[in-house]
Amino acid sequence: MNLNHTNKIRESIQSLMNESLEVNSNTPQKYWYPLSMVSYDIEEILEAVDSLCSFQTTMGKKTLQFESKFAEINNCSEAIMVNSGSSADLLIAFALVNQQAKLLNKGDEILVPSVTWPTQLWSLMMAGLKVRFVDTDPNTLNMDLNDLENKIGPKTRAISLVHLMGNPCNMDRVLAICNKHNLILIEDCCESLGAKFKGKPVGSFGIASSYSFFFSHHITTMEGGMIICKDESLSDQFRLLRAHGWARAAKHIEPEPIEGIDPRYMFLNWGFNVRPTEIQAGFGLEQLKRLPTFNSQRLQNVLYFKKYLNQHSDIMRLMEVLPDAECSWFAMPIILTQDCPFTKDEFLAFLEEKGVETRPIVAGNLTRQPVCELYPELQEPNLKGADIVHERGFYIGVHPFEAKKNLDRLSEIFEEFIKNKI
Ligand SMILES: Cc1ncc(COP(=O)(O)O)c(C=O)c1O
């Protein structure tokens, strides 16, 4: 965009944003401590305007640039942007059973977490894989690795891992289990962009990994997602699946000309259309620049609030992070202890009334959701850890900005309730 114009546009947009901020600050809000806050600024909006004004709105150069920067920070050679984290999960699942990739066969068993966002499972089921739930460690909120090993049977071929709430799993142990039993590993990193295990980014351990850029995530493209992997031919399967199975969507495949087939409309496989827009990719490019500051601010806020929470460790505890892990805190998940003198429901009702937005830890024990009655494979008894998370777990937001004052107010609210109960 022409710089003279950009400066004028910048001023106009800034004044529109200031107006909205003023309107918002004069409008009573239900929550003074919401789950998430707007994390984009004028640079992201200018990128969007630039795409619109240059008539470059469908997937193109900015998407390629965003993909390449994203791959670089995650130690992977290939990144494929899509329109949501769920679409990323969907393409990974379909690529696994794809005629061309042939990594898994329909009907193969894949072990999945019992506490996670459900599209991680739906995608695998839609692709014809048989999911089996593994129990959850109520301290880390990730898969219970002892139960994982116990659940491995003759039909098990793969593991679909999640690093929930930004908390890296013990990847030494997961990889040892995969090697011992010859299992394929995929990672759902939709809640863990920037997290590391022993200095290595999560998502770079398995054969493919998914990310989400929904509004409340570590970076946002409004809606959006990404797949990363290291294998060129697998990455092209994702590109075909992303765009109709269309030959020209591939980056590394050079299809032979076929008589009677116009190369512009050649289809190599089946596929969806889950492409992102340039507007989303432009947003992402700007957001990636902010990611290191966002994540370190999130960490500082958690550590600050943890100092307060530690005074009540007999009543409630923050999610535990392994010594070798760097958590990219997605939120502040808290588990009430068994001896806690009040119920989760009464505490959450109090917080909500005081303007603190709360949530259960995603879907809780997934087997308790009504959808599981529809599918026999989703019925799994004895998920004791997932039950603890379901019954005693909840989360509040953690924001990517300096928040000491708000966190002080939050601890006062916690204290007011706790004092009345003990
Ligand atoms: C673990 C996990 N997987 C998948 C998704 C789906 O991402 P999206 O909302 O972008 O579809 C989410 C969304 O929050 C998630 O938390």
The ligand as a MOL file (V3000), in Angstrom:
LIG
                    3D

  0  0  0     0  0            999 V3000
M  V30 BEGIN CTAB
M  V30 COUNTS 16 16 0 0 0
M  V30 BEGIN ATOM
M  V30 1 C -7.2840 -28.9710 22.0560 0
M  V30 2 C -8.0760 -28.3300 20.9520 0
M  V30 3 N -8.1720 -28.9630 19.7670 0
M  V30 4 C -8.8700 -28.4280 18.7490 0
M  V30 5 C -9.5060 -27.2210 18.8630 0
M  V30 6 C -10.2850 -26.6790 17.7150 0
M  V30 7 O -9.8220 -25.4210 17.2480 0
M  V30 8 P -10.8290 -24.4200 16.5300 0
M  V30 9 O -11.7000 -23.8150 17.5630 0
M  V30 10 O -9.9260 -23.4180 15.8760 0
M  V30 11 O -11.6060 -25.1970 15.5430 0
M  V30 12 C -9.4460 -26.5220 20.0750 0
M  V30 13 C -10.1450 -25.2460 20.2380 0
M  V30 14 O -10.0790 -24.5550 21.2110 0
M  V30 15 C -8.7170 -27.0850 21.1580 0
M  V30 16 O -8.6480 -26.4810 22.3390 0
M  V30 END ATOM
M  V30 BEGIN BOND
M  V30 1 1 1 2
M  V30 2 1 2 3
M  V30 3 2 2 15
M  V30 4 2 3 4
M  V30 5 1 4 5
M  V30 6 1 5 6
M  V30 7 2 5 12
M  V30 8 1 6 7
M  V30 9 1 7 8
M  V30 10 2 8 9
M  V30 11 1 8 10
M  V30 12 1 8 11
M  V30 13 1 12 13
M  V30 14 1 12 15
M  V30 15 2 13 14
M  V30 16 1 15 16
M  V30 END BOND
M  V30 END CTAB
M  END
